[in-house]
Amino acid sequence: MNDAAPRTHDLVIVGGGLVGASLALALEPLGLDVALVDAAPAGEMPAVFDERSLSFAEATVNALDALGVMPLLRAAGGPIRRIVINRAGDFGQARLEAERYGRTEFGRVVVARDFGHALEARLDAMRGLTRYRPARLVGTSLDGISRRVMVQTPDGVVELAAKLVVGADGTTSALRDALGIRTDATDYGHTLFVARLRTERAPDGTAYERLTDDGPTALLPRADRHYGLVHGVADDEADAVDALDEGAFLARLQLGLGWRHGRLLACGARSRYPGRRVIAKSTTAPRAVLVGNAAQTIHPLGAQGFNLGLRDALTLAEEVASAMSGGPEAIGSDTMLVRYAERRVEDRRRTLAFSDRLLRVGTARGALVRPLRSAALLALDHPSWLQAWLVGGARGYRGDVPALCRGNDGRRSA
């Protein structure tokens, strides 16, 4: 261990991915001394910024526009004008139209790598930011009114001290483990393959969610005439599907999706992820807080994960701003963290429940389930309070909504 005095910051963010970088930008107007600990070396993108497609809800687009990120995207993103949900072997489908709700779109589909480049450009221009990279957390301790974190760098272990340390370091969060926060994990029994898919008919703004016994298949309309594909298969089939060449993989998809998109023409490199969720039993500890996937990793069905994590980050930035009126020590205080956790309860609870129930009901087998599920899909296909509730969630308005998410809507909750 280096015996030198710790390097002091107002706030340390562990994790420079989607949510961690967004949090740093949200804190910029506060004039704080912020440190960002990132595992990726300078000049390299974190692994999350790959070719996968990210679905940004309307509230997320509003916030990222306010943070100056959306204007820096190389492509504006593909608009989601409608959402179609159906289930293989069941009768009926749900079709949600943005136009019915006075909107041109529910959100946008953005390529993760493009988003990463835009975030990086904003971080490079950010005032008051110190970046430690490549670096990884190796320990933490509490020291009065500050928390210390030890990070491994190429030059050895560096100790940092801050009034608040934020864990934005993903599903296998090292900070969460170091804090002793336990998790509840659910394995859904399927594996997800993510890729870019080109079809004979170009996307028209429709996002598809097709549910099956073995997991969901989603198609997200990108701006480059491709779809972002998420294809779920049973775990015991995953290795065999992974071994398929492009032609055989496309044939498998064609059989499952049918011909509404025309012939499936090409598929980019496929990435593979476990279908599971990991929920932290607490999102706070003394002078520490978890956000994004470190707090809750949820199934991508419904495309809620990053949208929920961004709302974590923006709410935290609001609470830090509010705490500053009570003096520097109030940042990261028990009072501030209790208030933050209370504000996140409703959005977190409703989003986790929606994701889990949609997946469980959608993949449930049995003759008794099918007619009930078909009836539910038919009910969702018509304007009603239930459809409006679903649309509000799809747009990113659940619970206590951060101000940046509301844009010109002036809306607080839904």
Sequence and secondary structure as in RCSB ss.txt:
>XXXX:A:sequence
MNDAAPRTHDLVIVGGGLVGASLALALEPLGLDVALVDAAPAGEMPAVFDERSLSFAEATVNALDALGVMPLLRA
AGGPIRRIVINRAGDFGQARLEAERYGRTEFGRVVVARDFGHALEARLDAMRGLTRYRPARLVGTSLDGISRRVM
VQTPDGVVELAAKLVVGADGTTSALRDALGIRTDATDYGHTLFVARLRTERAPDGTAYERLTDDGPTALLPRADR
HYGLVHGVADDEADAVDALDEGAFLARLQLGLGWRHGRLLACGARSRYPGRRVIAKSTTAPRAVLVGNAAQTIHP
LGAQGFNLGLRDALTLAEEVASAMSGGPEAIGSDTMLVRYAERRVEDRRRTLAFSDRLLRVGTARGALVRPLRSA
ALLALDHPSWLQAWLVGGARGYRGDVPALCRGNDGRRSA
>XXXX:A:secstr
   S  EEEEEEEE  SHHHHHHHHHHGGGT  EEEE SS TTS  TTSSS EEEEEHHHHHHHHHTT GGG SS
  EEE EEEEEETT S EEEEEGGGGT S SEEEEEHHHHHHHHHHHHHT TTEEEE S EEEEEEEETTEEEEE
EEETTEEEEEEEEEEEE   TT HHHHHHT  EEEEEEEEEEEEEEEEESS   SEEEEEE TT  EEEEE SSS
 EEEEEEEEHHHHHHHHT  HHHHHHHHHHHHTTTT  EEEE   EEEEEEEEEES SEETTEEE GGGTEE  S
TTS HHHHHHHHHHHHHHHHHHHGGG GGGTT HHHHHHHHHHHHHHHHHHHHHHHHHHHHHH  STTHHHHHHH
HHHHHTS SHHHHHHHHHHTT  SS  HHHHTTS     
